[in-house]
Amino acid sequence: MKIYQVNVVCGSGSTGKIVTYLAESVKNEGGECRIAYGRGECKEKNINCIKVSTKIETYIHAFMTRITDRHGLYSKMSTKRLIKDIQKYSPDLIHLHNLHGNYLNYKVLFDFL
C-alpha cells in the first residue's frame, strides 16, 4: 500500500514525529510512504519526504492571515506543488494531519481531493 501523509512539519515536534513513526511502520510492513510538509527541515534519514512550501510563502501567508483573517486561503503555489506531487506519487491513501500552519490553501486542496 502506498500512503501519502501531509503535515506542517516532518521529524520534529509531536506531529512531525508521529508522521515519521507512521512512515517507518508502513515501511516495516512492506508498504511505501511519502510525507509532504510545509515548514522547517526533515532531519530524519531514510524518510521519503518533500517540502512543499518556502519560508517566504509561509511568511506571506501568515501576514495575509493577520490582515484579512482568512487563514488557510493563501499559499496557492505551495498547494499546487503538493497536488502535483500527490498525482506523481499516486497513493492508495492520503493521510491529512495538520493542515494549518501557513503552508496550504485548504480550498484548493479539498477541491482536488
VMD Tcl script that draws the C-alpha trace (Angstrom):
set ca {
  {0.00 0.00 0.00}
  {1.23 3.50 -0.87}
  {0.44 6.12 1.75}
  {0.89 9.87 1.38}
  {0.95 11.96 4.56}
  {0.54 15.73 4.79}
  {1.71 17.61 7.87}
  {3.09 21.02 8.76}
  {6.48 19.56 9.84}
  {8.42 16.34 9.37}
  {10.50 14.71 12.10}
  {10.21 17.48 14.70}
  {7.57 18.36 17.25}
  {4.82 15.97 18.24}
  {3.02 15.72 14.89}
  {6.28 15.67 12.94}
  {7.44 12.68 14.95}
  {4.08 10.96 14.52}
  {4.25 11.12 10.71}
  {7.79 9.75 10.68}
  {6.85 6.93 13.08}
  {3.89 6.07 10.85}
  {6.11 6.14 7.75}
  {8.58 3.76 9.41}
  {5.74 1.43 10.46}
  {4.34 1.35 6.93}
  {7.80 0.64 5.53}
  {8.37 -2.17 8.07}
  {5.09 -3.77 6.95}
  {6.19 -3.73 3.31}
  {4.35 -0.59 2.21}
  {5.52 2.73 0.87}
  {5.05 6.14 2.43}
  {5.80 9.73 1.44}
  {5.49 12.78 3.69}
  {4.75 16.26 2.38}
  {5.42 19.07 4.82}
  {5.47 22.84 4.78}
  {7.85 24.20 7.39}
  {11.29 23.51 8.79}
  {13.59 20.75 7.64}
  {13.26 16.98 7.94}
  {16.34 15.69 9.69}
  {15.14 12.09 9.67}
  {17.21 9.82 7.46}
  {15.61 7.24 5.18}
  {12.30 9.13 5.05}
  {10.71 9.78 1.67}
  {9.62 13.39 2.05}
  {9.12 16.64 0.19}
  {8.90 20.21 1.43}
  {6.11 21.94 -0.50}
  {6.40 25.48 0.85}
  {9.14 28.08 1.06}
  {9.95 30.30 4.00}
  {8.81 33.43 2.14}
  {5.49 31.80 1.16}
  {4.91 30.89 4.79}
  {5.63 34.45 5.95}
  {3.34 35.93 3.29}
  {0.56 33.52 4.26}
  {0.93 34.43 7.95}
  {0.99 38.16 7.17}
  {-2.08 37.99 4.93}
  {-3.93 35.89 7.50}
  {-3.39 38.55 10.14}
  {-4.56 41.32 7.80}
  {-7.61 39.56 6.35}
  {-8.50 36.89 8.96}
  {-8.68 34.31 6.14}
  {-6.35 31.62 7.43}
  {-5.79 28.72 5.06}
  {-6.73 30.63 1.92}
  {-3.25 31.65 0.77}
  {-0.24 29.54 -0.30}
  {-1.76 28.51 -3.63}
  {1.67 27.86 -5.15}
  {2.64 25.53 -2.30}
  {-0.67 23.71 -2.61}
  {-0.24 23.29 -6.35}
  {3.23 21.82 -5.70}
  {1.62 19.42 -3.23}
  {-1.11 18.38 -5.67}
  {1.43 17.79 -8.44}
  {3.47 15.58 -6.10}
  {0.38 13.64 -4.98}
  {-0.52 12.98 -8.62}
  {3.04 11.86 -9.39}
  {3.22 9.57 -6.35}
  {-0.28 8.13 -6.98}
  {-1.01 6.97 -3.42}
  {-3.66 4.48 -2.30}
  {-4.35 6.57 0.80}
  {-3.82 10.23 1.70}
  {-3.48 10.89 5.43}
  {-4.04 14.54 6.36}
  {-2.51 15.68 9.65}
  {-2.04 19.37 10.48}
  {-3.17 21.47 7.56}
  {-2.91 24.74 9.44}
  {0.46 26.40 9.76}
  {0.56 28.90 6.90}
  {1.64 26.49 4.17}
  {-1.52 25.25 2.41}
  {-4.68 26.53 0.78}
  {-7.31 24.15 2.12}
  {-9.90 25.09 -0.52}
  {-7.60 24.27 -3.45}
  {-6.52 21.03 -1.74}
  {-10.08 19.91 -0.94}
  {-11.30 20.76 -4.43}
  {-8.55 18.49 -5.77}
  {-9.30 15.67 -3.34}
}
mol new
graphics top color blue
foreach p $ca { graphics top sphere $p radius 0.5 }
foreach p [lrange $ca 0 end-1] q [lrange $ca 1 end] { graphics top cylinder $p $q radius 0.2 }
display resetview
